[in-house]
Amino acid sequence: MSKLYKYFLLTYIVFLTTTIPLNGQSLSLPVEGYSNTFGSAISGGVFLDKDAVFWGFAVDYSKVFKENWIINISFGYDKEFSKKKDQEESIVNTLTPSLAIGYALNKKIAIGVGLGKGLFDDDNEDKHFQFNKNGGWTIGLIGVYSFYQKGPHSFDISGGIERGLSTPETDLTFELGYGYSF
């Protein structure tokens, strides 16, 4: 990797971590010898700047290109539980597609950045899933560690720090995932 790419990647990561809720962005690390992976994951997390937690799951597809680079498309579901001042607990369900790009540092570790948009949610009077054109954009930094790889199968754990672009909220997310590479 050239010095220009390394400088750009480092600058981009520093920018994201100093200016950047995703709740569902993924990055799968394909098994060595394979360039495609279908994956699924369960996730959970906590918001740092409000009294809220969430859990969810996601499905994704990852493709390796240029040896160590990974592009990932995922679709996640999240259920957020928050408590607002002088109000009952609020529960919001959200469906979020996201796109991430990452770099495999070695066979077991990858880092990346992702962008997601909450397209469907039930944060409305009727509490029914609806398309939300104003759904929040989120961006985040993701790290993945693959702790099991055998044949086309792998299991990994990932963590991320995510920031809402339209709503200034930051969360920490942890994911346990399974991938099938081909």
Buried (B, 14 or more C-beta within 10 A) or exposed (E): EEEEEEEEBEEEBEEBEEEBBBBBBBBBBBBBEBBBBBBBBEBBBEBEEBEBBBBBBBBBBBBBEEEEBBBBBBBBBBBBEBEEEEEEEEEBBBBBBBBBBBBBEEEBBBBBBBBBBBBBBBBEEEEEBBEBEEBBBBBBBBBBEBEEBEEBEBBBBBBBBBBBBEEEBBBBBBBBBBBBBE
